[in-house]
């Protein structure tokens, strides 16, 4: 009877250990997934920043062009 109990304890501890290993593996997979998502977010943020800078520069160039056109127009107003 004692041997049977010992055998059951061994089976139980083995089962618990297997569950622990499985859970550890799942946690590792989730951590890798989180790292991959963070990497993607970082790339998206970088691309967004780049696009924003380009957009800002184009807006600045557009405003400068409008100012130049107004100056040119004003300069030609005085001509006959």
N, CA, C and O atoms as a Maestro MAE file, in Angstrom:
{
 s_m_m2io_version
 :::
 2.0.0
}

f_m_ct {
 s_m_title
 :::
 protein
 m_atom[320] {
  # First column is atom index #
  i_m_mmod_type
  r_m_x_coord
  r_m_y_coord
  r_m_z_coord
  i_m_residue_number
  s_m_chain_name
  s_m_pdb_residue_name
  s_m_pdb_atom_name
  i_m_atomic_number
  :::
  1 25 0.829 -1.207 0.000 1 A "UNK " " N  " 7
  2 3 0.000 0.000 0.000 1 A "UNK " " CA " 6
  3 2 0.868 1.264 0.000 1 A "UNK " " C  " 6
  4 15 0.549 2.253 -0.660 1 A "UNK " " O  " 8
  5 25 1.961 1.208 0.747 2 A "UNK " " N  " 7
  6 3 2.880 2.348 0.811 2 A "UNK " " CA " 6
  7 2 3.560 2.570 -0.542 2 A "UNK " " C  " 6
  8 15 3.780 3.700 -0.977 2 A "UNK " " O  " 8
  9 25 3.885 1.439 -1.192 3 A "UNK " " N  " 7
  10 3 4.508 1.532 -2.515 3 A "UNK " " CA " 6
  11 2 3.561 2.139 -3.537 3 A "UNK " " C  " 6
  12 15 3.971 2.924 -4.392 3 A "UNK " " O  " 8
  13 25 2.296 1.769 -3.443 4 A "UNK " " N  " 7
  14 3 1.282 2.313 -4.348 4 A "UNK " " CA " 6
  15 2 1.142 3.824 -4.138 4 A "UNK " " C  " 6
  16 15 1.029 4.589 -5.095 4 A "UNK " " O  " 8
  17 25 1.152 4.229 -2.889 5 A "UNK " " N  " 7
  18 3 1.056 5.653 -2.560 5 A "UNK " " CA " 6
  19 2 2.272 6.414 -3.089 5 A "UNK " " C  " 6
  20 15 2.149 7.514 -3.626 5 A "UNK " " O  " 8
  21 25 3.440 5.807 -2.927 6 A "UNK " " N  " 7
  22 3 4.670 6.413 -3.427 6 A "UNK " " CA " 6
  23 2 4.618 6.542 -4.949 6 A "UNK " " C  " 6
  24 15 5.019 7.562 -5.510 6 A "UNK " " O  " 8
  25 25 4.122 5.502 -5.603 7 A "UNK " " N  " 7
  26 3 3.989 5.514 -7.055 7 A "UNK " " CA " 6
  27 2 3.027 6.625 -7.495 7 A "UNK " " C  " 6
  28 15 3.292 7.336 -8.464 7 A "UNK " " O  " 8
  29 25 1.923 6.763 -6.783 8 A "UNK " " N  " 7
  30 3 0.959 7.826 -7.089 8 A "UNK " " CA " 6
  31 2 1.577 9.209 -6.899 8 A "UNK " " C  " 6
  32 15 1.336 10.122 -7.689 8 A "UNK " " O  " 8
  33 25 2.371 9.352 -5.850 9 A "UNK " " N  " 7
  34 3 3.043 10.628 -5.593 9 A "UNK " " CA " 6
  35 2 4.019 10.962 -6.716 9 A "UNK " " C  " 6
  36 15 4.119 12.109 -7.152 9 A "UNK " " O  " 8
  37 25 4.738 9.935 -7.174 10 A "UNK " " N  " 7
  38 3 5.675 10.143 -8.280 10 A "UNK " " CA " 6
  39 2 4.928 10.576 -9.541 10 A "UNK " " C  " 6
  40 15 5.350 11.497 -10.240 10 A "UNK " " O  " 8
  41 25 3.806 9.894 -9.822 11 A "UNK " " N  " 7
  42 3 3.001 10.257 -10.993 11 A "UNK " " CA " 6
  43 2 2.482 11.687 -10.876 11 A "UNK " " C  " 6
  44 15 2.521 12.453 -11.839 11 A "UNK " " O  " 8
  45 25 2.002 12.031 -9.700 12 A "UNK " " N  " 7
  46 3 1.471 13.373 -9.465 12 A "UNK " " CA " 6
  47 2 2.563 14.422 -9.632 12 A "UNK " " C  " 6
  48 15 2.355 15.445 -10.285 12 A "UNK " " O  " 8
  49 25 3.724 14.165 -9.041 13 A "UNK " " N  " 7
  50 3 4.812 15.143 -9.148 13 A "UNK " " CA " 6
  51 2 5.285 15.262 -10.595 13 A "UNK " " C  " 6
  52 15 5.630 16.353 -11.050 13 A "UNK " " O  " 8
  53 25 5.300 14.144 -11.316 14 A "UNK " " N  " 7
  54 3 5.689 14.171 -12.729 14 A "UNK " " CA " 6
  55 2 4.679 14.997 -13.532 14 A "UNK " " C  " 6
  56 15 5.054 15.805 -14.382 14 A "UNK " " O  " 8
  57 25 3.404 14.780 -13.247 15 A "UNK " " N  " 7
  58 3 2.339 15.511 -13.934 15 A "UNK " " CA " 6
  59 2 2.458 17.013 -13.658 15 A "UNK " " C  " 6
  60 15 2.339 17.832 -14.569 15 A "UNK " " O  " 8
  61 25 2.691 17.360 -12.402 16 A "UNK " " N  " 7
  62 3 2.847 18.769 -12.015 16 A "UNK " " CA " 6
  63 2 4.051 19.378 -12.732 16 A "UNK " " C  " 6
  64 15 3.987 20.512 -13.206 16 A "UNK " " O  " 8
  65 25 5.146 18.623 -12.808 17 A "UNK " " N  " 7
  66 3 6.349 19.107 -13.476 17 A "UNK " " CA " 6
  67 2 6.088 19.327 -14.968 17 A "UNK " " C  " 6
  68 15 6.534 20.322 -15.541 17 A "UNK " " O  " 8
  69 25 5.359 18.387 -15.597 18 A "UNK " " N  " 7
  70 3 5.014 18.529 -17.019 18 A "UNK " " CA " 6
  71 2 4.169 19.781 -17.248 18 A "UNK " " C  " 6
  72 15 4.386 20.514 -18.213 18 A "UNK " " O  " 8
  73 25 3.209 20.022 -16.359 19 A "UNK " " N  " 7
  74 3 2.367 21.217 -16.462 19 A "UNK " " CA " 6
  75 2 3.213 22.481 -16.305 19 A "UNK " " C  " 6
  76 15 3.005 23.476 -16.999 19 A "UNK " " O  " 8
  77 25 4.166 22.419 -15.382 20 A "UNK " " N  " 7
  78 3 5.072 23.555 -15.165 20 A "UNK " " CA " 6
  79 2 5.870 23.850 -16.434 20 A "UNK " " C  " 6
  80 15 5.984 25.003 -16.851 20 A "UNK " " O  " 8
  81 25 6.423 22.793 -17.047 21 A "UNK " " N  " 7
  82 3 7.209 22.973 -18.275 21 A "UNK " " CA " 6
  83 2 6.357 23.540 -19.407 21 A "UNK " " C  " 6
  84 15 6.803 24.402 -20.165 21 A "UNK " " O  " 8
  85 25 5.122 23.042 -19.510 22 A "UNK " " N  " 7
  86 3 4.218 23.526 -20.545 22 A "UNK " " CA " 6
  87 2 3.907 25.007 -20.332 22 A "UNK " " C  " 6
  88 15 3.936 25.799 -21.273 22 A "UNK " " O  " 8
  89 25 3.611 25.367 -19.093 23 A "UNK " " N  " 7
  90 3 3.302 26.763 -18.772 23 A "UNK " " CA " 6
  91 2 4.509 27.661 -19.039 23 A "UNK " " C  " 6
  92 15 4.370 28.768 -19.558 23 A "UNK " " O  " 8
  93 25 5.701 27.166 -18.673 24 A "UNK " " N  " 7
  94 3 6.929 27.925 -18.913 24 A "UNK " " CA " 6
  95 2 7.122 28.160 -20.414 24 A "UNK " " C  " 6
  96 15 7.497 29.252 -20.841 24 A "UNK " " O  " 8
  97 25 6.861 27.124 -21.198 25 A "UNK " " N  " 7
  98 3 6.980 27.225 -22.656 25 A "UNK " " CA " 6
  99 2 5.989 28.254 -23.209 25 A "UNK " " C  " 6
  100 15 6.338 29.072 -24.060 25 A "UNK " " O  " 8
  101 25 4.750 28.200 -22.715 26 A "UNK " " N  " 7
  102 3 3.724 29.148 -23.170 26 A "UNK " " CA " 6
  103 2 4.110 30.582 -22.820 26 A "UNK " " C  " 6
  104 15 3.900 31.497 -23.616 26 A "UNK " " O  " 8
  105 25 4.670 30.775 -21.636 27 A "UNK " " N  " 7
  106 3 5.106 32.110 -21.207 27 A "UNK " " CA " 6
  107 2 6.224 32.611 -22.118 27 A "UNK " " C  " 6
  108 15 6.238 33.779 -22.507 27 A "UNK " " O  " 8
  109 25 7.158 31.726 -22.457 28 A "UNK " " N  " 7
  110 3 8.255 32.101 -23.364 28 A "UNK " " CA " 6
  111 2 7.702 32.521 -24.725 28 A "UNK " " C  " 6
  112 15 8.138 33.517 -25.304 28 A "UNK " " O  " 8
  113 25 6.734 31.746 -25.230 29 A "UNK " " N  " 7
  114 3 6.125 32.086 -26.522 29 A "UNK " " CA " 6
  115 2 5.439 33.444 -26.458 29 A "UNK " " C  " 6
  116 15 5.557 34.252 -27.380 29 A "UNK " " O  " 8
  117 25 4.719 33.692 -25.364 30 A "UNK " " N  " 7
  118 3 4.033 34.979 -25.210 30 A "UNK " " CA " 6
  119 2 5.044 36.121 -25.137 30 A "UNK " " C  " 6
  120 15 4.826 37.186 -25.715 30 A "UNK " " O  " 8
  121 25 6.146 35.896 -24.428 31 A "UNK " " N  " 7
  122 3 7.188 36.929 -24.340 31 A "UNK " " CA " 6
  123 2 7.782 37.231 -25.710 31 A "UNK " " C  " 6
  124 15 8.030 38.390 -26.043 31 A "UNK " " O  " 8
  125 25 8.011 36.187 -26.503 32 A "UNK " " N  " 7
  126 3 8.534 36.388 -27.860 32 A "UNK " " CA " 6
  127 2 7.533 37.165 -28.711 32 A "UNK " " C  " 6
  128 15 7.909 38.037 -29.494 32 A "UNK " " O  " 8
  129 25 6.251 36.832 -28.543 33 A "UNK " " N  " 7
  130 3 5.193 37.532 -29.280 33 A "UNK " " CA " 6
  131 2 5.151 39.006 -28.880 33 A "UNK " " C  " 6
  132 15 5.000 39.882 -29.732 33 A "UNK " " O  " 8
  133 25 5.285 39.275 -27.587 34 A "UNK " " N  " 7
  134 3 5.290 40.657 -27.088 34 A "UNK " " CA " 6
  135 2 6.486 41.416 -27.664 34 A "UNK " " C  " 6
  136 15 6.351 42.561 -28.094 34 A "UNK " " O  " 8
  137 25 7.658 40.771 -27.670 35 A "UNK " " N  " 7
  138 3 8.852 41.419 -28.224 35 A "UNK " " CA " 6
  139 2 8.656 41.742 -29.702 35 A "UNK " " C  " 6
  140 15 9.025 42.822 -30.164 35 A "UNK " " O  " 8
  141 25 8.071 40.791 -30.443 36 A "UNK " " N  " 7
  142 3 7.831 41.003 -31.875 36 A "UNK " " CA " 6
  143 2 6.852 42.162 -32.083 36 A "UNK " " C  " 6
  144 15 7.043 42.997 -32.968 36 A "UNK " " O  " 8
  145 25 5.805 42.202 -31.259 37 A "UNK " " N  " 7
  146 3 4.828 43.295 -31.369 37 A "UNK " " CA " 6
  147 2 5.466 44.636 -31.037 37 A "UNK " " C  " 6
  148 15 5.190 45.638 -31.696 37 A "UNK " " O  " 8
  149 25 6.319 44.659 -30.016 38 A "UNK " " N  " 7
  150 3 7.011 45.900 -29.655 38 A "UNK " " CA " 6
  151 2 7.910 46.373 -30.793 38 A "UNK " " C  " 6
  152 15 8.009 47.569 -31.067 38 A "UNK " " O  " 8
  153 25 8.562 45.414 -31.449 39 A "UNK " " N  " 7
  154 3 9.426 45.741 -32.583 39 A "UNK " " CA " 6
  155 2 8.599 46.353 -33.716 39 A "UNK " " C  " 6
  156 15 8.990 47.352 -34.319 39 A "UNK " " O  " 8
  157 25 7.433 45.723 -33.994 40 A "UNK " " N  " 7
  158 3 6.537 46.250 -35.037 40 A "UNK " " CA " 6
  159 2 6.066 47.653 -34.687 40 A "UNK " " C  " 6
  160 15 6.063 48.544 -35.537 40 A "UNK " " O  " 8
  161 25 5.665 47.848 -33.427 41 A "UNK " " N  " 7
  162 3 5.198 49.169 -32.996 41 A "UNK " " CA " 6
  163 2 6.290 50.214 -33.148 41 A "UNK " " C  " 6
  164 15 6.033 51.346 -33.557 41 A "UNK " " O  " 8
  165 25 7.507 49.821 -32.815 42 A "UNK " " N  " 7
  166 3 8.642 50.730 -32.932 42 A "UNK " " CA " 6
  167 2 8.859 51.127 -34.395 42 A "UNK " " C  " 6
  168 15 9.098 52.296 -34.697 42 A "UNK " " O  " 8
  169 25 8.775 50.146 -35.302 43 A "UNK " " N  " 7
  170 3 8.936 50.432 -36.737 43 A "UNK " " CA " 6
  171 2 7.813 51.336 -37.231 43 A "UNK " " C  " 6
  172 15 8.050 52.279 -37.986 43 A "UNK " " O  " 8
  173 25 6.579 51.041 -36.795 44 A "UNK " " N  " 7
  174 3 5.429 51.859 -37.204 44 A "UNK " " CA " 6
  175 2 5.615 53.292 -36.717 44 A "UNK " " C  " 6
  176 15 5.362 54.246 -37.452 44 A "UNK " " O  " 8
  177 25 6.057 53.432 -35.475 45 A "UNK " " N  " 7
  178 3 6.273 54.768 -34.911 45 A "UNK " " CA " 6
  179 2 7.344 55.518 -35.700 45 A "UNK " " C  " 6
  180 15 7.203 56.708 -35.982 45 A "UNK " " O  " 8
  181 25 8.415 54.810 -36.051 46 A "UNK " " N  " 7
  182 3 9.500 55.409 -36.829 46 A "UNK " " CA " 6
  183 2 8.976 55.884 -38.192 46 A "UNK " " C  " 6
  184 15 9.264 57.001 -38.623 46 A "UNK " " O  " 8
  185 25 8.201 55.018 -38.861 47 A "UNK " " N  " 7
  186 3 7.655 55.381 -40.176 47 A "UNK " " CA " 6
  187 2 6.690 56.554 -40.059 47 A "UNK " " C  " 6
  188 15 6.669 57.436 -40.917 47 A "UNK " " O  " 8
  189 25 5.895 56.562 -38.998 48 A "UNK " " N  " 7
  190 3 4.957 57.669 -38.780 48 A "UNK " " CA " 6
  191 2 5.730 58.974 -38.597 48 A "UNK " " C  " 6
  192 15 5.371 60.000 -39.175 48 A "UNK " " O  " 8
  193 25 6.790 58.931 -37.793 49 A "UNK " " N  " 7
  194 3 7.609 60.129 -37.558 49 A "UNK " " CA " 6
  195 2 8.221 60.627 -38.861 49 A "UNK " " C  " 6
  196 15 8.259 61.828 -39.128 49 A "UNK " " O  " 8
  197 25 8.696 59.691 -39.660 50 A "UNK " " N  " 7
  198 3 9.281 60.028 -40.953 50 A "UNK " " CA " 6
  199 2 8.241 60.699 -41.855 50 A "UNK " " C  " 6
  200 15 8.508 61.736 -42.461 50 A "UNK " " O  " 8
  201 25 7.065 60.097 -41.934 51 A "UNK " " N  " 7
  202 3 5.988 60.649 -42.765 51 A "UNK " " CA " 6
  203 2 5.593 62.041 -42.275 51 A "UNK " " C  " 6
  204 15 5.341 62.939 -43.079 51 A "UNK " " O  " 8
  205 25 5.540 62.215 -40.969 52 A "UNK " " N  " 7
  206 3 5.168 63.512 -40.386 52 A "UNK " " CA " 6
  207 2 6.203 64.575 -40.760 52 A "UNK " " C  " 6
  208 15 5.844 65.693 -41.127 52 A "UNK " " O  " 8
  209 25 7.493 64.219 -40.666 53 A "UNK " " N  " 7
  210 3 8.552 65.174 -41.032 53 A "UNK " " CA " 6
  211 2 8.451 65.567 -42.498 53 A "UNK " " C  " 6
  212 15 8.595 66.739 -42.844 53 A "UNK " " O  " 8
  213 25 8.199 64.575 -43.366 54 A "UNK " " N  " 7
  214 3 8.063 64.851 -44.804 54 A "UNK " " CA " 6
  215 2 6.868 65.766 -45.040 54 A "UNK " " C  " 6
  216 15 6.949 66.731 -45.800 54 A "UNK " " O  " 8
  217 25 5.756 65.448 -44.378 55 A "UNK " " N  " 7
  218 3 4.539 66.262 -44.520 55 A "UNK " " CA " 6
  219 2 4.791 67.693 -44.046 55 A "UNK " " C  " 6
  220 15 4.379 68.649 -44.704 55 A "UNK " " O  " 8
  221 25 5.461 67.840 -42.912 56 A "UNK " " N  " 7
  222 3 5.773 69.175 -42.385 56 A "UNK " " CA " 6
  223 2 6.669 69.952 -43.347 56 A "UNK " " C  " 6
  224 15 6.468 71.145 -43.575 56 A "UNK " " O  " 8
  225 25 7.662 69.256 -43.908 57 A "UNK " " N  " 7
  226 3 8.584 69.910 -44.842 57 A "UNK " " CA " 6
  227 2 7.849 70.346 -46.111 57 A "UNK " " C  " 6
  228 15 8.086 71.438 -46.627 57 A "UNK " " O  " 8
  229 25 6.952 69.484 -46.610 58 A "UNK " " N  " 7
  230 3 6.175 69.846 -47.812 58 A "UNK " " CA " 6
  231 2 5.277 71.045 -47.536 58 A "UNK " " C  " 6
  232 15 5.145 71.938 -48.374 58 A "UNK " " O  " 8
  233 25 4.660 71.061 -46.355 59 A "UNK " " N  " 7
  234 3 3.798 72.187 -45.981 59 A "UNK " " CA " 6
  235 2 4.611 73.478 -45.918 59 A "UNK " " C  " 6
  236 15 4.164 74.528 -46.380 59 A "UNK " " O  " 8
  237 25 5.809 73.387 -45.341 60 A "UNK " " N  " 7
  238 3 6.690 74.551 -45.248 60 A "UNK " " CA " 6
  239 2 7.073 75.038 -46.650 60 A "UNK " " C  " 6
  240 15 7.062 76.238 -46.921 60 A "UNK " " O  " 8
  241 25 7.413 74.091 -47.539 61 A "UNK " " N  " 7
  242 3 7.778 74.447 -48.915 61 A "UNK " " CA " 6
  243 2 6.595 75.089 -49.640 61 A "UNK " " C  " 6
  244 15 6.774 76.042 -50.399 61 A "UNK " " O  " 8
  245 25 5.387 74.568 -49.407 62 A "UNK " " N  " 7
  246 3 4.184 75.113 -50.044 62 A "UNK " " CA " 6
  247 2 3.949 76.557 -49.591 62 A "UNK " " C  " 6
  248 15 3.633 77.429 -50.400 62 A "UNK " " O  " 8
  249 25 4.109 76.791 -48.290 63 A "UNK " " N  " 7
  250 3 3.933 78.145 -47.750 63 A "UNK " " CA " 6
  251 2 4.986 79.087 -48.329 63 A "UNK " " C  " 6
  252 15 4.674 80.217 -48.704 63 A "UNK " " O  " 8
  253 25 6.244 78.617 -48.402 64 A "UNK " " N  " 7
  254 3 7.316 79.441 -48.976 64 A "UNK " " CA " 6
  255 2 7.021 79.780 -50.435 64 A "UNK " " C  " 6
  256 15 7.251 80.908 -50.872 64 A "UNK " " O  " 8
  257 25 6.512 78.803 -51.188 65 A "UNK " " N  " 7
  258 3 6.182 79.032 -52.593 65 A "UNK " " CA " 6
  259 2 5.064 80.076 -52.718 65 A "UNK " " C  " 6
  260 15 5.121 80.962 -53.571 65 A "UNK " " O  " 8
  261 25 4.052 79.956 -51.856 66 A "UNK " " N  " 7
  262 3 2.961 80.942 -51.883 66 A "UNK " " CA " 6
  263 2 3.480 82.341 -51.558 66 A "UNK " " C  " 6
  264 15 3.087 83.316 -52.198 66 A "UNK " " O  " 8
  265 25 4.359 82.438 -50.570 67 A "UNK " " N  " 7
  266 3 4.946 83.741 -50.214 67 A "UNK " " CA " 6
  267 2 5.718 84.315 -51.395 67 A "UNK " " C  " 6
  268 15 5.615 85.503 -51.699 67 A "UNK " " O  " 8
  269 25 6.497 83.454 -52.059 68 A "UNK " " N  " 7
  270 3 7.291 83.894 -53.212 68 A "UNK " " CA " 6
  271 2 6.370 84.375 -54.334 68 A "UNK " " C  " 6
  272 15 6.626 85.405 -54.957 68 A "UNK " " O  " 8
  273 25 5.300 83.624 -54.585 69 A "UNK " " N  " 7
  274 3 4.360 84.016 -55.636 69 A "UNK " " CA " 6
  275 2 3.714 85.362 -55.303 69 A "UNK " " C  " 6
  276 15 3.534 86.197 -56.189 69 A "UNK " " O  " 8
  277 25 3.367 85.578 -54.034 70 A "UNK " " N  " 7
  278 3 2.782 86.858 -53.620 70 A "UNK " " CA " 6
  279 2 3.790 87.994 -53.788 70 A "UNK " " C  " 6
  280 15 3.438 89.080 -54.249 70 A "UNK " " O  " 8
  281 25 5.058 87.735 -53.407 71 A "UNK " " N  " 7
  282 3 6.110 88.757 -53.572 71 A "UNK " " CA " 6
  283 2 6.286 89.098 -55.042 71 A "UNK " " C  " 6
  284 15 6.350 90.269 -55.418 71 A "UNK " " O  " 8
  285 25 6.364 88.048 -55.881 72 A "UNK " " N  " 7
  286 3 6.520 88.263 -57.323 72 A "UNK " " CA " 6
  287 2 5.335 89.050 -57.878 72 A "UNK " " C  " 6
  288 15 5.509 89.959 -58.690 72 A "UNK " " O  " 8
  289 25 4.143 88.695 -57.437 73 A "UNK " " N  " 7
  290 3 2.940 89.392 -57.890 73 A "UNK " " CA " 6
  291 2 2.987 90.855 -57.462 73 A "UNK " " C  " 6
  292 15 2.705 91.757 -58.251 73 A "UNK " " O  " 8
  293 25 3.352 91.076 -56.180 74 A "UNK " " N  " 7
  294 3 3.444 92.450 -55.667 74 A "UNK " " CA " 6
  295 2 4.506 93.245 -56.427 74 A "UNK " " C  " 6
  296 15 4.306 94.423 -56.721 74 A "UNK " " O  " 8
  297 25 5.627 92.609 -56.744 75 A "UNK " " N  " 7
  298 3 6.705 93.286 -57.479 75 A "UNK " " CA " 6
  299 2 6.268 93.655 -58.890 75 A "UNK " " C  " 6
  300 15 6.663 94.703 -59.400 75 A "UNK " " O  " 8
  301 25 5.466 92.819 -59.526 76 A "UNK " " N  " 7
  302 3 5.019 93.086 -60.894 76 A "UNK " " CA " 6
  303 2 3.849 94.062 -60.937 76 A "UNK " " C  " 6
  304 15 3.523 94.581 -62.005 76 A "UNK " " O  " 8
  305 25 3.224 94.316 -59.818 77 A "UNK " " N  " 7
  306 3 2.085 95.241 -59.776 77 A "UNK " " CA " 6
  307 2 2.516 96.661 -60.153 77 A "UNK " " C  " 6
  308 15 1.768 97.392 -60.802 77 A "UNK " " O  " 8
  309 25 3.702 97.035 -59.748 78 A "UNK " " N  " 7
  310 3 4.185 98.393 -60.011 78 A "UNK " " CA " 6
  311 2 4.626 98.601 -61.448 78 A "UNK " " C  " 6
  312 15 4.793 99.740 -61.886 78 A "UNK " " O  " 8
  313 25 4.816 97.512 -62.188 79 A "UNK " " N  " 7
  314 3 5.286 97.625 -63.577 79 A "UNK " " CA " 6
  315 2 4.134 98.007 -64.498 79 A "UNK " " C  " 6
  316 15 2.987 97.636 -64.249 79 A "UNK " " O  " 8
  317 25 4.441 98.753 -65.568 80 A "UNK " " N  " 7
  318 3 3.372 99.165 -66.520 80 A "UNK " " CA " 6
  319 2 2.898 98.002 -67.369 80 A "UNK " " C  " 6
  320 15 2.015 98.171 -68.210 80 A "UNK " " O  " 8
  :::
 }
 m_bond[319] {
  # First column is bond index #
  i_m_from
  i_m_to
  i_m_order
  :::
  1 1 2 1
  2 2 3 1
  3 3 4 2
  4 3 5 1
  5 5 6 1
  6 6 7 1
  7 7 8 2
  8 7 9 1
  9 9 10 1
  10 10 11 1
  11 11 12 2
  12 11 13 1
  13 13 14 1
  14 14 15 1
  15 15 16 2
  16 15 17 1
  17 17 18 1
  18 18 19 1
  19 19 20 2
  20 19 21 1
  21 21 22 1
  22 22 23 1
  23 23 24 2
  24 23 25 1
  25 25 26 1
  26 26 27 1
  27 27 28 2
  28 27 29 1
  29 29 30 1
  30 30 31 1
  31 31 32 2
  32 31 33 1
  33 33 34 1
  34 34 35 1
  35 35 36 2
  36 35 37 1
  37 37 38 1
  38 38 39 1
  39 39 40 2
  40 39 41 1
  41 41 42 1
  42 42 43 1
  43 43 44 2
  44 43 45 1
  45 45 46 1
  46 46 47 1
  47 47 48 2
  48 47 49 1
  49 49 50 1
  50 50 51 1
  51 51 52 2
  52 51 53 1
  53 53 54 1
  54 54 55 1
  55 55 56 2
  56 55 57 1
  57 57 58 1
  58 58 59 1
  59 59 60 2
  60 59 61 1
  61 61 62 1
  62 62 63 1
  63 63 64 2
  64 63 65 1
  65 65 66 1
  66 66 67 1
  67 67 68 2
  68 67 69 1
  69 69 70 1
  70 70 71 1
  71 71 72 2
  72 71 73 1
  73 73 74 1
  74 74 75 1
  75 75 76 2
  76 75 77 1
  77 77 78 1
  78 78 79 1
  79 79 80 2
  80 79 81 1
  81 81 82 1
  82 82 83 1
  83 83 84 2
  84 83 85 1
  85 85 86 1
  86 86 87 1
  87 87 88 2
  88 87 89 1
  89 89 90 1
  90 90 91 1
  91 91 92 2
  92 91 93 1
  93 93 94 1
  94 94 95 1
  95 95 96 2
  96 95 97 1
  97 97 98 1
  98 98 99 1
  99 99 100 2
  100 99 101 1
  101 101 102 1
  102 102 103 1
  103 103 104 2
  104 103 105 1
  105 105 106 1
  106 106 107 1
  107 107 108 2
  108 107 109 1
  109 109 110 1
  110 110 111 1
  111 111 112 2
  112 111 113 1
  113 113 114 1
  114 114 115 1
  115 115 116 2
  116 115 117 1
  117 117 118 1
  118 118 119 1
  119 119 120 2
  120 119 121 1
  121 121 122 1
  122 122 123 1
  123 123 124 2
  124 123 125 1
  125 125 126 1
  126 126 127 1
  127 127 128 2
  128 127 129 1
  129 129 130 1
  130 130 131 1
  131 131 132 2
  132 131 133 1
  133 133 134 1
  134 134 135 1
  135 135 136 2
  136 135 137 1
  137 137 138 1
  138 138 139 1
  139 139 140 2
  140 139 141 1
  141 141 142 1
  142 142 143 1
  143 143 144 2
  144 143 145 1
  145 145 146 1
  146 146 147 1
  147 147 148 2
  148 147 149 1
  149 149 150 1
  150 150 151 1
  151 151 152 2
  152 151 153 1
  153 153 154 1
  154 154 155 1
  155 155 156 2
  156 155 157 1
  157 157 158 1
  158 158 159 1
  159 159 160 2
  160 159 161 1
  161 161 162 1
  162 162 163 1
  163 163 164 2
  164 163 165 1
  165 165 166 1
  166 166 167 1
  167 167 168 2
  168 167 169 1
  169 169 170 1
  170 170 171 1
  171 171 172 2
  172 171 173 1
  173 173 174 1
  174 174 175 1
  175 175 176 2
  176 175 177 1
  177 177 178 1
  178 178 179 1
  179 179 180 2
  180 179 181 1
  181 181 182 1
  182 182 183 1
  183 183 184 2
  184 183 185 1
  185 185 186 1
  186 186 187 1
  187 187 188 2
  188 187 189 1
  189 189 190 1
  190 190 191 1
  191 191 192 2
  192 191 193 1
  193 193 194 1
  194 194 195 1
  195 195 196 2
  196 195 197 1
  197 197 198 1
  198 198 199 1
  199 199 200 2
  200 199 201 1
  201 201 202 1
  202 202 203 1
  203 203 204 2
  204 203 205 1
  205 205 206 1
  206 206 207 1
  207 207 208 2
  208 207 209 1
  209 209 210 1
  210 210 211 1
  211 211 212 2
  212 211 213 1
  213 213 214 1
  214 214 215 1
  215 215 216 2
  216 215 217 1
  217 217 218 1
  218 218 219 1
  219 219 220 2
  220 219 221 1
  221 221 222 1
  222 222 223 1
  223 223 224 2
  224 223 225 1
  225 225 226 1
  226 226 227 1
  227 227 228 2
  228 227 229 1
  229 229 230 1
  230 230 231 1
  231 231 232 2
  232 231 233 1
  233 233 234 1
  234 234 235 1
  235 235 236 2
  236 235 237 1
  237 237 238 1
  238 238 239 1
  239 239 240 2
  240 239 241 1
  241 241 242 1
  242 242 243 1
  243 243 244 2
  244 243 245 1
  245 245 246 1
  246 246 247 1
  247 247 248 2
  248 247 249 1
  249 249 250 1
  250 250 251 1
  251 251 252 2
  252 251 253 1
  253 253 254 1
  254 254 255 1
  255 255 256 2
  256 255 257 1
  257 257 258 1
  258 258 259 1
  259 259 260 2
  260 259 261 1
  261 261 262 1
  262 262 263 1
  263 263 264 2
  264 263 265 1
  265 265 266 1
  266 266 267 1
  267 267 268 2
  268 267 269 1
  269 269 270 1
  270 270 271 1
  271 271 272 2
  272 271 273 1
  273 273 274 1
  274 274 275 1
  275 275 276 2
  276 275 277 1
  277 277 278 1
  278 278 279 1
  279 279 280 2
  280 279 281 1
  281 281 282 1
  282 282 283 1
  283 283 284 2
  284 283 285 1
  285 285 286 1
  286 286 287 1
  287 287 288 2
  288 287 289 1
  289 289 290 1
  290 290 291 1
  291 291 292 2
  292 291 293 1
  293 293 294 1
  294 294 295 1
  295 295 296 2
  296 295 297 1
  297 297 298 1
  298 298 299 1
  299 299 300 2
  300 299 301 1
  301 301 302 1
  302 302 303 1
  303 303 304 2
  304 303 305 1
  305 305 306 1
  306 306 307 1
  307 307 308 2
  308 307 309 1
  309 309 310 1
  310 310 311 1
  311 311 312 2
  312 311 313 1
  313 313 314 1
  314 314 315 1
  315 315 316 2
  316 315 317 1
  317 317 318 1
  318 318 319 1
  319 319 320 2
  :::
 }
}
